[in-house]
Amino acid sequence: MNSTQPSIAVFGAAGHTGQFVVQEALRRGLAVVAVGRDARKLADTMPPGVACRTAELADPSSLDRAFACCAVVINCAGPFMDTAAPVGAAALRAGCHYLDVTAEQASTQATLEGLDAPARVAGRVVVPAAAFYGGLADLLASALAAPGRIEAITVAVALDHWWPTAGTRRTGERNTAPRLVVRHGRLAPLVPSADVPDWTFAEPLGRQAMVEIPFSEVITLARHLPVGEIRSLLNRSALQDIRDAATPPPTATDGTGRSAQRFELAVHVVQGGLSRTAGVRGQDIYAVTAPIVVEVAQRLLGPAYPHRGALALAQAVDPVDVLRSLHAAGALQWFGDGTPT
C-alpha cells in the first residue's frame, strides 16, 4: 500500500464484492480504508495492514468519520436503494468522489437525480453502476456510438450459471420497483413479452433463450445518449438460477476467490441505419466488477480530473480507454467492432 496516495474508502468491504474490490485496489498499490458495520467481520476478512472503520447508515456522523481524509468512496453494500443516498451524501460531505456497483434501476435513477447538484457544489463526481451490470454496457455502447441520434441499443447478457450472493438475494427481495426500458426516446415501464429472440453467443454459451430484464444500464445510457429504444436481455437459464432458492452461492475455484462462472455481455447499436456490435467475455461477474470500479477510482484520483456532478460511467471516463485498459490487463476479453489491437 502506498501511504502517500489519497485513500479509497470501500463501504461494504467485508461483503463478497467488497473483498474483491479491496484486493484489486491493494494489487494496484492504492491506499484502502475498509468500512463496514461489523468490526469483527472486517477484522476477519481484511488483509493485514488495511485500516478498518465501522459506520452505520442510520448514524451520519459515523459515516463522516469513516470517510474522513479519503478521496474516493466505493459503495459495495446493497441493496443500494437503502445505502446509496446516505453513503453518497456522506462521501460528498467528506469531499470524496462517490462510486457504487448497483444493478438496481431505482437506486441509479435516484442517485443521478438526487446527488447531481450536491456533487457540483462539492466539486466531485457521483457515478452509480460502475460495475458489470450498468457500467460495462454503458462503456460499450458509448464506444460504439457516433455523435448524433441512435435508433436502438440492445444489451444481451449470458451467464453459464448465476450463483447469487446473499446480497444479490436481499436486493432481489427489496427491488420491487417497476423495471424501465426506453421506448420512443423516453423511459417507460417494461411490458413483458414472450416475443424475445434467441441470442447466439460464443461457445461454450452458444445459442441461448433470452428474457427481457433491464438493469441499471438502461438508466445510465438514457442519461447521456440520444437513443430511441433500449432493450436489455438476459439468458433464461441464468434467471432460473437466481429465482431458485436452492441455487448455492458462488464458490471460489482459484487463488483470487473467483467462481468458475463464465459470462458474455454483448451490445448491439443501430445508428444511421448501420449496425455495430461489441462485447466482453470473462469469468465471474462479481469479481470482474472490482477491476472496473477500481480502474475508474484510480482515474478520479488524478490531479487533473476535470468532471463534476452525477454522471453515467461513460460520461465520467473515456469509455474506449477504460475498455482498452481492462482488456490489456486481462480482466476482460473485448471483441467485435472497434476491438483494441
N, C-alpha and C positions, 0 to 999 in steps of 0.2 A: 504494500500500500504506500502511495506517495503522499506523505503528510503535507507537502507544500501545495497540493491542489485543493480547491474547494470540495467539500464533501457532498456526496449524493445520499440523501435520506431515502431509504426503502421502507415504506409503510406496508405492513403485512409481510415482513421479511421472513418470518418463520413458516409461512404457508408454502404450498407446493411450488407455485410460480415464483414467489418471492425469493425462495432459496436459489433458484436458477439465476435470478436477476443479481443477487448478491455475488454469486460465484463469477458471473460474467464481468461485473464491474471490477472485482478484485483481479481477475485474469488480465484486465486491461490496465492495471496499476492505479485504479481510481480509489479515492478515499470514500469509505462507506460508513454510514450510520444506520444500523438496523433498528427499526421501530416496530413495536407491536404492543398488544395489550397484556401479554403473559410473559413476565420476566423469566420464569423458569423455562418456557418453551424457547425463548430467544437464546438463553444460555446453552440449551441442549442442541440447538440446530446451527448456531453461527460458528464460523471458523475462528480459531484463536486470533486475538488482536482486533476483532471487529467491535467497534463501540456499539453498545446496546442501550436503547432508551425506551421507556414504556410511555404509552399515551392512551387515552380513552376518547372515543368520539364525542361522548357527552360532556367532556371537560376541555373546552377550547384552550385553556391555559396550559394543559398538559401537551397538547399538540404544538403550541407555540414554543414550549421548552424543548420538545423533541426535535423541531426543525431549526432551532437557533443555530446560527453560524454555518448553515448548509446553503448550497446554491441551487440544487435541483431536488425536488421531491418526486419519487416514483411510487404511485399508489398501486399496490398489487392485491389489495384486500377487497373482495366483493362480498355481498352484492354492492355494486357501485351506486345503485340508487340510494343506498344508505351511507356510503362512505365518500363519494366524490365531492359533494358540496362542502362538508366540514373539513375534509383534508385539503381540498383545493383552496378554500378560503384561508386556512391556516398557512398553507405554503406561501400564498401571496403576502400575508401579514408578515411573514418571516423574510420577505424579499427573495423568495425562491421561484424558479420556474416550476410548473406542475405538469406531470405526465401521468397517464394511467393506462391500463391494459383492458379496458372494458369491451365486452362484446354486446352490451346492452344498449339498445337504441334510445330508450328513455333517458338514461343517465348521460349518454353522449349529447343528446339534444339539450338537456338541461344545463350541462356544463358549458357548452358552446354559447348558449344564450345568457346564462346567468353570471358567468365569470369573465365575459369579454371586457366589459367596462372596468371592473376592478383590476384586471390584468394590465390594461392600458395605463391606468393610473399608477400601478406599481412598476411599470416598465418591464414587465415579464410576459412570458407566453404560457398559455394553458393549452395542452394538447391531449385530448382524450383519445382512447382507442389506438394507442401506438403499439400495436400487437399483431398477432396472427390474424385474428378477426378485426376488421376495421382497417387497420393500418396498411397491411400488405396490399389489399385490393385498391386502396386509395393511392398508394405509390405506383402500382402497376398501371392503373387507368390513367393517371396523370402523366406517366412516362409515355404511354401510347398516344394520347390525345394531342392534336394540334390546337392552336388557338381557334376559338370560334365554337359555334353550336355543334353539339354531339347528338346524334339521333338516339342512340341506345348504348347502354353498358350492361353486360351480363357478367356476373361473378359466379363461377362454378367451383365448388369445393368437394373433394372426395377424400375420405379417411378410410384406411383399410379396417380400422377399429376406432371406436371412440370410448376409451376408458375414462370416465369422468372423475374429477377430483371431488372431494367433499364440498369445496367452494363452488364448483360448477353446479352441483346438485342444489345447493342452497339458493344460488342465483336463479335456477330454473323454477324453483318453488316461489320465489319472490317476484319474478319477472312476469307479471300478468298484463302488462300494457299491450295494447293492440300493436301488431307489427306493421311497419310502414314500408312502402315502395315509392318509386317515383313514376307517376303517370302524367302525360301531357305537361311535363315540366314542373310538377308540383308534388310534394309529399302527399301520399294518400294511403288509406288503410289497405292492407293486403286483402285481396279477395281470393281465398283458397280455390285452387283449380286442379283437377286431375289431369289437365292437358299440359303436362310438363315433359318436354322431350328428354330422352336419354342423352347422356354426355359420354363421349369416348375420351378417356384419359390414357396416359402411357401405362404400359404394363409395369407392375402386376395389377394395377387397379382396373384397367380396361374399361369396357362399356358398363356404365352404371345407370340404374334407375334413379331419378332425381325428384326432389320435392322442393317447392319454393319456400324458403325460410330465411328472410332477410335478417342480417345482423347490423352492427354499428356502421359498416361501410356505406350503407345507404345514406345515413345522416351525414357522414363526412364528405362523401362525394357530392351530395346535393348542396353542401355548404359552399363549394367553390367552383364547381363545374357546371356550365350551362347545358344540361342534358334533358332530353325529352322523356326517357324511360330508363329505369334501373331495376334489374331483377337480380336476386341472389338465390342460388340453388345449392343444395346440399344433397349428397347421395343418401338414398333412403335407408340403407343398412346402417349408416352412422347414426341417423336419427333414431332408428330402432334400438341401437345400443344404449343411447343416452336415456331413452324412455323406459328401459328395462331396469327395474330396481335391483335385479340380480347381477347386472354388469359390474365387474370389480373396478376399483381404482387403478390408475397406471402403476406398473411395476418396473423398477429400474432394471435395465439389461446391459448397462455399460458403466464405466467408472465415473461418468458425468451425471448419472442419475436419469438418463433418458429412457423412456419406454421404447418398445420395438415399433410403435405406431409409425406408419408411413402416410404422407399426405401429398396432395397436389391441389394447387389453387390456380385457376385459370381466369383471365379477364378478357372478354371479347368486346371490342369497341367498334361501333358503326358510326362513321363520320363522313359527311360529304358523299354518301353512297359507297364508301370503301370500308372494308372490314380489316381489322388488325387484332391479333391475339397474342398474348404473352402470359407467362405464368411462372410459378415457382414450385419446386418439389423439395421434400426434405423429410426429417424424422422428428416426430413428437411436437405437436402444436403448442404445448405448454413450454417446453424447453426452448423452442425457436423464438418465442416471444422475448426471451432475455437478450439475445444479440440485437434484436430490432430496437427495443426500448432503450438499451444502454448505448447503442450507436447514436441514437437521437440525443440522449442526455449528454453524451460527450461533445456533440456539436453545439449544444446550448451553452456549454461551459466556455466556448471560445470567446476571447475578449472583444471580438468584432461582430458577435452575433447581432443581427440587425432587427429582428422582428419583435412585435408586441401584440398582445391581445389573445383571444381564444381562437385557435386555428386548427384546421384539419392537418393531419400529418404532412401531406404533400405541399401544404402552404408553409409549414414551419421549416422544412428542409428541402434540399434538391432531391427529387424522387429518383432520378436516374443515378445520381452519385451514391445515394444510400443503397439502392439495389445493387449497384456495382460493387460496393464495399462488402455487402453481405455475401454476395456471390464469390468474391475473391477470397473471403475468409473461410469459405466452406460451410457457412451457416445455412445457405440455400443454394439450390441449383436453379438459375434463371434460364428460361427457354422462350423461344418464339420470336416475334418481330421485335427488333431493337435489342436483342440479346447481346450483352457485352462480350467482347473478344478477350 
